């Protein structure tokens, strides 16, 4: 079975592009918008609509496969590729990617993904968002050519064992961290709430007191609202480097002291802290995360720290995992480019014994979320992000329902 036709269409994502640097520098809110000037190249405002590109592939038998190109909310930050706008990149896909793949045999996803990764424009790899969406479409096309589910294609080509149960789903609240957390509790999300602690003044506190109060509230609210005491979600809070801004990126004893207070406040629930510091480079981030992990482990503080910033590519993830830079690594799917890299990254983290969080961004689409879910059922990460959006209900529904559909179809076989 060959690729007969490929077409593109511009789309919207489930959230927005936000200029992270401007926000960290103290940009204020004006309702849902931000006030101030953008500082990251490519941004015309601090918050602007997220954009995507759907790439559709027609097979020789007339069936269509598709995937969505999308980039993370904080594009252009932490070493990531620049802002991804549909009008800028559809012409590139049409002139470079489509001519390369028309007529290709749909025998092996691995081989087609390797060809996609190898494509160069002016000596540079294609934007991560392009590789992300085109690889989804290629994976879907190979699955359809073989008359199997995407999950089955991944398991067959990568030697995985397909999960017999749902992968734990991690939900994120955005700035509405109280009401949205309550939604998560009602729906019994397995991991929650993200909480978006990206500003010291408003969200962490100059001594960490605002976040501490939030963790106390969250733990109490779960106990108060849950219908079953067996519901024991993991608390996972993304701090965007703000803890390091207050206590010092490499002041491991001070950070560990603070994390110990958060651990106590979280009880009886297990706590994960993502991005405790942003040390400004990959090498510094690895050193700081590894140092903090050692401090926590030596003192038997059971807070898990999660790597995110500066851990963008498959090569980055391997390096962070090898250096034990954290207890868990977010595999931020759009940042890795092709979804083949997501597959490899999850499998490698599991191999070396570090937590694998198959994440992504609120700024994706329903289609990219579905394909990522299909992949997760084959690779079995420790948790998968509910996406897109920050409204909880929609992202949780998309990921949960896709998992249930695939598991039901597999069971029916």
C-alpha positions as CSV (number, residue, x, y, z in Angstrom):
1,X,0.0,0.0,0.0
2,X,1.4,3.4,-1.1
3,X,0.8,7.0,-0.2
4,X,-1.3,8.4,-3.0
5,X,-2.0,12.0,-1.8
6,X,-1.1,14.4,1.0
7,X,-2.9,17.7,1.9
8,X,-2.7,20.3,4.6
9,X,-5.2,22.5,6.4
10,X,-4.7,25.2,9.0
11,X,-6.3,24.7,12.4
12,X,-6.6,25.9,16.0
13,X,-5.2,24.3,19.1
14,X,-6.9,23.7,22.4
15,X,-5.1,26.6,24.1
16,X,-2.8,29.5,23.4
17,X,0.9,30.5,22.8
18,X,2.2,32.3,25.8
19,X,5.5,34.2,26.1
20,X,7.0,32.5,29.1
21,X,9.9,34.9,29.5
22,X,7.6,37.9,29.7
23,X,5.4,36.1,32.2
24,X,8.4,35.2,34.4
25,X,9.4,38.9,34.2
26,X,6.2,39.8,35.9
27,X,3.6,40.5,33.1
28,X,0.3,41.2,34.7
29,X,-3.2,39.9,33.8
30,X,-6.0,41.9,32.1
31,X,-8.8,39.4,32.4
32,X,-7.7,36.4,30.5
33,X,-5.1,38.3,28.6
34,X,-1.7,39.5,29.7
35,X,-0.5,43.1,30.0
36,X,2.8,44.3,28.5
37,X,5.2,43.8,25.6
38,X,6.2,40.4,24.3
39,X,9.9,39.7,24.6
40,X,10.4,36.3,23.0
41,X,11.2,36.5,19.2
42,X,8.2,35.8,17.0
43,X,5.5,36.8,19.5
44,X,3.4,39.9,18.7
45,X,1.7,39.7,22.1
46,X,2.3,37.8,25.3
47,X,-0.7,35.6,24.7
48,X,-1.9,34.7,21.2
49,X,-4.1,32.0,19.7
50,X,-2.5,28.6,19.3
51,X,-2.3,27.3,15.7
52,X,-2.0,23.9,14.2
53,X,-1.7,22.2,10.8
54,X,-3.6,19.0,9.9
55,X,-1.7,16.7,7.6
56,X,-3.9,14.2,5.8
57,X,-2.6,11.2,3.8
58,X,-4.8,9.3,1.3
59,X,-3.9,5.6,0.8
60,X,-4.2,3.8,-2.5
61,X,-7.5,2.2,-1.3
62,X,-9.0,5.6,-0.8
63,X,-8.8,5.6,3.0
64,X,-7.5,8.7,4.8
65,X,-5.0,8.9,7.7
66,X,-4.1,12.2,9.5
67,X,-2.1,13.9,12.3
68,X,-1.9,17.4,13.6
69,X,1.2,19.6,13.8
70,X,1.3,21.5,17.0
71,X,3.8,23.2,19.3
72,X,3.9,23.8,23.0
73,X,2.3,26.7,24.9
74,X,5.7,28.2,25.8
75,X,7.2,28.0,22.3
76,X,10.7,29.6,21.9
77,X,11.5,29.1,25.6
78,X,13.9,26.7,27.3
79,X,15.8,25.9,24.1
80,X,12.6,25.0,22.1
81,X,11.9,25.7,18.4
82,X,10.3,29.1,17.6
83,X,6.7,30.1,17.4
84,X,4.7,27.8,15.1
85,X,2.2,29.7,12.8
86,X,0.3,27.8,10.1
87,X,0.8,30.5,7.4
88,X,4.6,30.2,7.8
89,X,4.8,26.5,7.7
90,X,2.1,25.1,5.3
91,X,4.2,26.2,2.3
92,X,7.2,24.4,3.6
93,X,5.3,21.2,4.2
94,X,3.9,21.4,0.7
95,X,7.2,22.1,-1.0
96,X,9.5,19.8,1.0
97,X,7.6,17.1,3.0
98,X,4.8,16.1,0.6
99,X,6.9,15.6,-2.5
100,X,9.2,13.4,-0.5
101,X,6.5,11.0,0.7
102,X,4.1,10.8,-2.3
103,X,4.4,7.2,-3.6
104,X,6.2,5.8,-0.6
105,X,5.3,2.3,0.6
106,X,3.5,2.1,3.9
107,X,5.5,-1.0,5.1
108,X,7.3,0.4,8.2
109,X,6.6,3.4,10.4
110,X,10.1,3.2,11.8
111,X,11.6,3.6,8.3
112,X,9.2,6.4,7.3
113,X,9.8,8.3,10.6
114,X,13.6,8.0,10.1
115,X,13.2,9.6,6.6
116,X,11.1,12.4,8.1
117,X,13.7,13.1,10.8
118,X,16.5,13.2,8.2
119,X,14.9,15.9,6.0
120,X,16.7,19.1,6.0
121,X,16.0,22.7,4.9
122,X,19.0,25.0,4.7
123,X,20.9,22.3,6.7
124,X,18.4,22.3,9.6
125,X,15.9,19.7,10.7
126,X,12.2,20.5,10.1
127,X,10.4,22.4,12.9
128,X,9.5,20.0,15.8
129,X,5.8,20.7,15.2
130,X,6.0,19.6,11.6
131,X,7.8,16.3,12.5
132,X,5.2,15.8,15.2
133,X,2.2,16.1,13.0
134,X,3.5,14.4,9.9
135,X,4.8,11.4,11.9
136,X,1.3,11.0,13.5
137,X,-0.2,10.9,10.0
138,X,2.5,8.4,8.8
139,X,1.8,6.1,11.9
140,X,-1.9,6.2,11.3
141,X,-1.4,5.4,7.6
142,X,0.9,2.4,8.3
143,X,-1.7,1.2,10.8
144,X,-4.5,1.5,8.3
145,X,-2.4,-0.2,5.6
146,X,-1.9,-3.2,7.9
147,X,-5.6,-3.2,9.0
148,X,-4.6,-2.7,12.7
149,X,-4.9,-0.2,15.5
150,X,-2.1,2.4,16.0
151,X,-1.4,0.8,19.4
152,X,-0.9,-2.6,17.6
153,X,1.5,-1.0,15.0
154,X,3.6,0.5,17.8
155,X,3.7,-2.8,19.8
156,X,4.6,-4.8,16.7
157,X,7.4,-2.5,15.4
158,X,8.9,-1.7,18.8
159,X,8.4,-5.0,20.6
160,X,6.1,-3.6,23.3
161,X,3.5,-5.4,25.4
162,X,0.1,-3.6,25.2
163,X,-1.3,-2.5,28.5
164,X,-4.4,-4.3,29.6
165,X,-5.6,-1.4,31.7
166,X,-5.7,2.4,31.3
167,X,-2.5,4.5,31.8
168,X,-2.9,7.0,34.7
169,X,-4.1,10.3,33.4
170,X,-2.6,13.6,34.6
171,X,-4.9,16.7,34.5
172,X,-3.8,20.3,34.5
173,X,-5.7,23.2,35.9
174,X,-4.2,26.3,34.4
175,X,-4.6,29.4,36.5
176,X,-8.1,28.2,37.7
177,X,-6.3,26.0,40.2
178,X,-9.1,25.7,42.8
179,X,-12.3,25.1,40.8
180,X,-10.5,23.0,38.2
181,X,-8.9,20.9,41.0
182,X,-12.4,20.2,42.2
183,X,-13.4,19.0,38.8
184,X,-10.5,16.6,38.8
185,X,-11.5,15.2,42.2
186,X,-15.1,14.6,41.0
187,X,-13.8,12.8,38.0
188,X,-11.2,10.9,40.1
189,X,-8.3,11.9,37.9
190,X,-5.3,9.7,38.9
191,X,-2.7,12.6,38.9
192,X,-3.5,16.3,39.5
193,X,-3.5,19.3,39.3
194,X,-0.4,20.9,37.6
195,X,-1.5,24.3,39.1
196,X,0.7,26.5,36.9
197,X,3.0,28.0,39.5
198,X,4.9,30.3,37.1
199,X,5.1,33.5,39.1
200,X,6.8,34.1,42.5
201,X,4.8,37.2,43.5
202,X,1.3,35.8,42.8
203,X,1.6,32.0,43.0
204,X,4.6,30.8,45.0
205,X,5.3,33.5,47.5
206,X,8.7,35.0,48.4
207,X,9.1,32.3,51.1
208,X,7.0,29.7,49.2
209,X,4.1,30.4,51.5
210,X,1.4,30.8,48.8
211,X,2.1,27.3,47.3
212,X,2.3,25.8,50.7
213,X,-1.2,27.1,51.5
214,X,-2.4,25.7,48.2
215,X,-1.0,22.2,48.8
216,X,-2.7,22.2,52.3
217,X,-6.0,23.3,50.7
218,X,-5.7,20.7,47.9
219,X,-5.0,17.8,50.3
220,X,-7.8,18.8,52.5
221,X,-10.2,19.2,49.6
222,X,-9.5,15.8,48.2
223,X,-10.2,14.2,51.5
224,X,-13.4,16.3,51.9
225,X,-14.8,15.6,48.4
226,X,-13.7,12.1,47.5
227,X,-16.5,9.5,47.5
228,X,-14.1,6.6,48.2
229,X,-11.1,6.5,50.5
230,X,-9.4,4.2,48.0
231,X,-9.1,7.3,45.7
232,X,-5.5,8.3,46.3
233,X,-4.4,10.6,43.5
234,X,-0.8,11.7,43.1
235,X,-0.3,15.5,43.5
236,X,1.9,16.8,40.7
237,X,2.6,20.6,40.6
238,X,4.6,22.4,38.0
239,X,6.7,25.2,39.4
240,X,8.4,26.6,36.3
241,X,11.6,27.2,38.1
242,X,10.1,29.5,40.7
243,X,11.4,27.5,43.7
244,X,14.9,28.0,42.5
245,X,14.2,31.7,42.0
246,X,13.4,32.0,45.7
247,X,15.8,29.5,47.3
248,X,18.6,29.4,44.8
249,X,18.9,27.0,41.8
250,X,21.8,25.1,43.4
251,X,21.0,25.6,47.1
252,X,19.9,22.1,47.5
253,X,19.6,22.0,51.3
254,X,17.2,25.1,51.3
255,X,15.1,23.7,48.5
256,X,15.0,20.3,50.2
257,X,13.8,21.9,53.4
258,X,11.0,23.6,51.6
259,X,10.0,20.5,49.7
260,X,9.9,18.6,53.0
261,X,7.3,21.1,54.2
262,X,5.3,20.6,51.1
263,X,5.5,16.8,51.5
264,X,4.0,17.1,55.0
265,X,1.3,19.4,53.7
266,X,0.4,17.0,50.9
267,X,-0.2,14.0,53.2
268,X,-1.8,11.5,52.8
269,X,-1.0,12.0,49.2
270,X,2.3,11.5,47.3
271,X,3.8,14.7,45.9
272,X,5.7,15.4,42.7
273,X,7.2,18.8,41.9
274,X,8.0,19.5,38.2
275,X,10.6,22.1,37.2
276,X,11.8,23.2,40.7
277,X,14.4,25.4,39.0
278,X,15.3,26.7,35.6
279,X,19.1,26.8,35.6
280,X,19.4,28.5,32.2
281,X,21.1,25.7,30.2
282,X,20.9,22.0,29.7
283,X,24.1,21.2,31.5
284,X,23.3,23.4,34.5
285,X,19.8,22.0,34.7
286,X,21.1,18.4,34.7
287,X,23.6,19.3,37.5
288,X,20.9,21.1,39.6
289,X,18.2,18.4,39.2
290,X,20.7,15.6,39.9
291,X,22.0,17.5,43.0
292,X,18.5,18.1,44.3
293,X,17.6,14.5,43.8
294,X,20.6,13.3,45.7
295,X,19.8,15.7,48.6
296,X,16.2,14.5,48.8
297,X,17.1,10.8,48.6
298,X,19.8,11.1,51.2
299,X,17.3,12.8,53.6
300,X,14.5,10.4,52.7
301,X,12.3,13.2,51.6
302,X,9.9,11.4,49.3
303,X,8.9,14.2,47.0
304,X,9.6,13.3,43.4
305,X,11.1,15.9,41.2
306,X,10.2,16.0,37.5
307,X,12.5,17.3,34.7
308,X,10.9,19.5,32.1
309,X,12.8,22.7,31.0
310,X,15.9,22.1,28.9
311,X,14.9,18.4,28.4
312,X,13.4,18.7,25.0
313,X,14.8,16.2,22.5
314,X,15.2,12.5,22.6
315,X,19.0,13.1,23.1
316,X,18.2,15.4,26.0
317,X,16.0,12.8,27.7
318,X,18.6,10.1,27.4
319,X,21.2,12.4,29.0
320,X,18.9,13.5,31.8
321,X,17.9,9.9,32.5
322,X,21.5,8.7,32.5
323,X,22.5,11.4,35.0
324,X,19.5,10.8,37.2
325,X,18.5,14.4,36.8
326,X,15.2,14.0,38.6
327,X,13.0,11.1,39.6
328,X,10.8,11.4,36.6
329,X,11.1,13.0,33.1
330,X,8.4,14.7,31.2
331,X,8.6,13.5,27.6
332,X,7.0,16.6,26.1
333,X,5.7,15.1,22.9
334,X,5.7,18.1,20.5
335,X,9.2,19.1,21.6
336,X,10.6,15.7,20.5
337,X,9.5,16.1,16.9
338,X,8.4,12.8,15.4
339,X,6.3,10.5,17.7
340,X,8.9,7.8,17.0
341,X,11.1,9.8,19.4
342,X,8.4,9.7,22.1
343,X,8.1,6.0,21.7
344,X,11.9,5.6,22.1
345,X,12.1,8.0,25.0
346,X,9.4,6.2,27.1
347,X,11.0,2.9,26.4
348,X,14.5,4.2,27.4
349,X,13.3,5.8,30.6
350,X,11.6,2.5,31.6
351,X,14.8,0.6,30.7
352,X,17.1,2.7,33.0
353,X,14.6,2.9,35.8
354,X,13.5,6.5,35.8
355,X,9.9,7.7,35.8
356,X,8.4,8.3,32.3
357,X,5.7,11.0,32.1
358,X,4.4,11.1,28.5
359,X,3.3,14.7,28.5
360,X,2.8,17.3,25.9
361,X,1.1,20.7,26.1
362,X,-2.4,22.2,26.6
363,X,-1.7,23.8,23.2
364,X,-2.3,20.6,21.2
365,X,-5.3,19.2,19.4
366,X,-7.8,16.4,19.8
367,X,-6.0,14.4,17.1
368,X,-2.5,14.7,18.6
369,X,-3.9,13.7,22.0
370,X,-5.6,10.6,20.5
371,X,-2.5,9.4,18.7
372,X,-0.4,10.0,21.9
373,X,-2.9,8.0,23.9
374,X,-2.7,5.1,21.4
375,X,1.1,5.1,21.7
376,X,0.9,5.2,25.5
377,X,-1.1,2.0,25.6
378,X,1.7,0.2,23.8
379,X,4.7,1.8,25.6
380,X,3.1,2.1,29.1
381,X,4.5,5.3,30.6
382,X,3.9,6.0,34.3
383,X,1.3,8.7,33.4
384,X,-0.1,10.5,30.3
385,X,-1.2,14.1,30.1
386,X,-4.9,14.9,29.6
387,X,-4.8,17.3,26.6
388,X,-5.5,19.7,25.0
389,X,-6.8,22.8,26.9
390,X,-6.8,23.9,30.5
391,X,-10.5,23.3,31.2
392,X,-10.0,19.8,32.6
393,X,-13.2,18.2,31.2
394,X,-12.4,18.3,27.5
395,X,-8.8,17.0,27.7
396,X,-9.6,14.3,30.3
397,X,-12.6,13.2,28.1
398,X,-10.5,13.0,24.9
399,X,-7.7,10.9,26.5
400,X,-9.8,8.7,28.7
401,X,-12.4,7.9,26.0
402,X,-9.7,7.1,23.4
403,X,-8.1,4.7,25.9
404,X,-11.3,3.0,26.7
405,X,-12.2,2.7,23.0
406,X,-8.9,1.1,22.1
407,X,-9.0,-1.2,25.1
408,X,-12.5,-2.3,24.2
409,X,-11.5,-3.0,20.6
410,X,-8.5,-5.0,21.7
411,X,-10.6,-7.0,24.1
412,X,-13.2,-7.6,21.3
413,X,-10.5,-9.3,19.2
